[in-house]
Amino acid sequence: MIIAGAGGHGLEVLQLLLNKGIMEETILFFDEEISKKGNHILGKPVITNWNELEKEIKQDPRFCLGVGNPLYRKKLTEQLENLGGKLSGLLGSCVESSFAESMSFDQMSYSYVGPKTKIGKGVLINTRAHVHHESEVGEYTEIGPGAMLLGGVKVGKMCRIGAGAVILPGVRLSDKVIVGAGAVVTKDFLSPELVLKGNPAKSN
């Protein structure tokens, strides 16, 4: 199993995999930028070369995402899939979920995903985040720790929902919208690439 991205979120993903019983020696990190940080993470070497990565993928095509930023989640997924990799979704411990282990998104520990939800490929539902019934989350969107999407919310692709933010029932957000930490979104924002802050949230 390859963890694509060796930053702070990658460490949390490593811990999750180890807690799931995946043998440590079968887990590898990949990160092109590791030269800025050193070439080992928790004593584990990090692959930085694409040719070496391709060899590893031929042996085991599974990979998961060790970054939170939607731009990098999408970029890494496409790059590794072009090499023959297969994205593996993550399911943490103590979660409530209506999805199976074969999902294509990440649901970190202590989070909640309700019934009749639609979660796009590459989405990150971080620790203690909630996505309630009949909500929809677009591809590669990042939902921060403790954020809440209440019933019937529709969030576009590649959005970033900050830690502790709350999106009220039925609210719709366009693609690439950023919701600041702790913001409360009470109405629709249907233009892309807005930055929303405050309670009630307003665009800057």
C-alpha positions as CSV (number, residue, x, y, z in Angstrom):
1,M,0.0,0.0,0.0
2,I,1.4,3.4,-1.0
3,I,0.5,6.6,0.9
4,A,0.7,9.4,-1.6
5,G,1.8,12.4,0.4
6,A,4.2,12.3,3.4
7,G,3.0,15.4,5.4
8,G,1.0,15.6,8.6
9,H,-2.1,14.0,7.2
10,G,0.0,11.2,5.8
11,L,1.1,10.4,9.3
12,E,-2.5,10.1,10.4
13,V,-3.2,7.8,7.5
14,L,-0.2,5.6,8.4
15,Q,-1.6,5.3,12.0
16,L,-5.0,4.4,10.6
17,L,-3.6,1.7,8.4
18,L,-1.5,0.2,11.2
19,N,-4.5,0.2,13.5
20,K,-6.4,-1.7,10.8
21,G,-3.8,-4.4,10.9
22,I,-1.9,-3.7,7.7
23,M,1.7,-4.8,8.1
24,E,4.1,-1.9,8.5
25,E,6.6,-3.3,6.1
26,T,4.0,-3.3,3.3
27,I,3.3,0.4,3.6
28,L,5.4,2.9,1.5
29,F,5.2,6.7,1.3
30,F,5.5,8.7,-2.0
31,D,6.2,12.4,-2.0
32,E,8.0,14.4,-4.7
33,E,8.6,17.3,-2.3
34,I,10.2,15.2,0.5
35,S,13.6,16.8,-0.2
36,K,12.3,19.8,1.6
37,K,11.5,17.8,4.7
38,G,14.1,15.0,4.8
39,N,13.9,11.6,3.2
40,H,12.4,9.5,6.0
41,I,9.1,9.7,7.8
42,L,8.9,7.9,11.2
43,G,12.0,6.0,10.0
44,K,10.4,4.8,6.8
45,P,12.1,5.7,3.5
46,V,10.0,7.9,1.1
47,I,9.9,7.2,-2.6
48,T,10.5,10.4,-4.6
49,N,11.3,9.0,-8.0
50,W,8.5,8.2,-10.5
51,N,10.3,5.2,-12.0
52,E,10.7,3.6,-8.6
53,L,7.0,4.4,-7.8
54,E,5.9,2.7,-11.0
55,K,7.9,-0.5,-10.1
56,E,6.1,-0.5,-6.7
57,I,2.7,0.0,-8.2
58,K,3.3,-3.0,-10.5
59,Q,3.9,-5.1,-7.4
60,D,0.9,-3.7,-5.4
61,P,-1.4,-1.2,-7.3
62,R,-3.2,0.0,-4.1
63,F,-2.7,3.6,-3.0
64,C,-4.4,6.0,-0.6
65,L,-4.1,9.7,-0.2
66,G,-1.9,11.3,2.5
67,V,-2.8,14.9,1.7
68,G,-5.9,17.0,2.5
69,N,-5.8,19.8,-0.1
70,P,-8.2,18.9,-2.9
71,L,-5.8,20.1,-5.7
72,Y,-3.2,17.7,-4.6
73,R,-5.6,14.9,-3.9
74,K,-6.9,15.1,-7.5
75,K,-3.4,15.5,-9.0
76,L,-1.9,12.6,-7.1
77,T,-4.9,10.3,-7.9
78,E,-4.7,11.0,-11.6
79,Q,-0.9,10.6,-11.7
80,L,-0.9,7.3,-9.8
81,E,-3.8,6.0,-11.8
82,N,-1.9,6.8,-15.0
83,L,0.8,4.5,-13.7
84,G,-1.7,1.7,-13.0
85,G,-2.5,2.5,-9.4
86,K,-5.9,1.9,-7.8
87,L,-7.3,4.4,-5.3
88,S,-8.3,2.7,-2.0
89,G,-10.7,4.6,0.3
90,L,-10.0,4.7,4.0
91,L,-12.5,3.8,6.8
92,G,-11.3,4.8,10.3
93,S,-12.3,3.3,13.6
94,C,-15.5,4.2,15.5
95,V,-17.3,5.5,12.4
96,E,-20.9,5.4,11.5
97,S,-21.2,4.9,7.7
98,S,-23.7,3.8,5.1
99,F,-20.8,2.8,2.8
100,A,-18.8,-0.4,2.5
101,E,-15.0,-0.9,2.7
102,S,-14.7,-0.7,-1.1
103,M,-15.6,3.1,-1.2
104,S,-13.4,5.5,-3.1
105,F,-13.3,8.3,-0.4
106,D,-11.7,8.6,3.0
107,Q,-13.8,8.6,6.2
108,M,-11.5,9.2,9.2
109,S,-12.1,8.0,12.7
110,Y,-15.1,9.2,14.8
111,S,-16.9,10.6,11.7
112,Y,-20.5,10.1,10.5
113,V,-22.0,9.6,7.1
114,G,-25.7,9.3,7.0
115,P,-28.2,7.4,4.8
116,K,-28.9,8.3,1.2
117,T,-25.7,10.4,0.9
118,K,-23.6,10.7,-2.2
119,I,-19.9,11.0,-1.7
120,G,-17.6,11.7,-4.6
121,K,-14.3,10.0,-5.5
122,G,-11.3,11.3,-3.5
123,V,-13.4,13.1,-0.8
124,L,-11.8,13.5,2.6
125,I,-14.2,13.3,5.6
126,N,-11.9,14.2,8.4
127,T,-12.0,13.2,12.1
128,R,-15.4,13.9,13.8
129,A,-16.9,15.4,10.7
130,H,-20.6,14.7,10.0
131,V,-22.3,14.4,6.6
132,H,-26.0,13.9,7.3
133,H,-28.8,12.2,5.4
134,E,-29.3,12.9,1.7
135,S,-26.3,15.2,1.4
136,E,-24.0,15.2,-1.6
137,V,-20.3,16.0,-1.7
138,G,-18.4,16.5,-4.9
139,E,-15.1,14.8,-5.9
140,Y,-12.0,15.6,-3.9
141,T,-13.7,17.9,-1.5
142,E,-12.0,18.2,1.9
143,I,-14.3,18.3,5.0
144,G,-12.3,19.4,8.0
145,P,-12.3,18.0,11.5
146,G,-15.6,18.5,13.4
147,A,-17.3,20.1,10.4
148,M,-21.1,19.4,10.0
149,L,-23.1,19.1,6.8
150,L,-26.7,18.8,7.8
151,G,-29.5,17.1,5.9
152,G,-29.8,17.6,2.2
153,V,-26.6,19.8,1.8
154,K,-25.0,19.8,-1.6
155,V,-21.3,20.7,-1.9
156,G,-19.5,20.9,-5.2
157,K,-16.2,19.5,-6.3
158,M,-12.9,20.4,-4.8
159,C,-14.3,22.5,-2.0
160,R,-12.6,23.0,1.4
161,I,-14.9,23.0,4.4
162,G,-12.9,24.3,7.5
163,A,-12.7,22.6,10.9
164,G,-15.8,23.1,12.9
165,A,-17.8,24.8,10.1
166,V,-21.6,24.1,9.9
167,I,-23.6,24.1,6.7
168,L,-27.3,24.3,7.5
169,P,-29.9,21.9,5.9
170,G,-30.5,22.1,2.2
171,V,-27.7,24.6,1.5
172,R,-25.9,24.4,-1.9
173,L,-22.3,25.3,-2.6
174,S,-20.7,25.6,-6.0
175,D,-17.3,24.0,-6.9
176,K,-14.0,25.1,-5.3
177,V,-15.7,27.1,-2.5
178,I,-13.7,27.5,0.7
179,V,-15.6,27.7,4.0
180,G,-13.5,29.1,6.8
181,A,-13.1,27.3,10.1
182,G,-16.1,27.8,12.4
183,A,-18.2,29.5,9.8
184,V,-22.0,28.9,9.7
185,V,-23.4,28.7,6.1
186,T,-27.1,29.6,6.1
187,K,-27.8,30.1,2.4
188,D,-26.8,29.0,-1.0
189,F,-23.6,30.2,-2.7
190,L,-23.7,29.1,-6.3
191,S,-20.7,31.0,-7.7
192,P,-17.5,28.9,-7.8
193,E,-14.2,29.7,-5.9
194,L,-15.8,31.9,-3.2
195,V,-14.3,32.2,0.2
196,L,-16.9,32.2,3.0
197,K,-16.3,33.3,6.6
198,G,-18.3,34.2,9.7
199,N,-21.7,33.5,11.2
200,P,-23.7,33.8,9.1
201,A,-21.1,33.2,6.5
202,K,-20.4,35.8,3.8
203,S,-18.2,35.9,0.8
204,N,-15.1,38.0,0.7
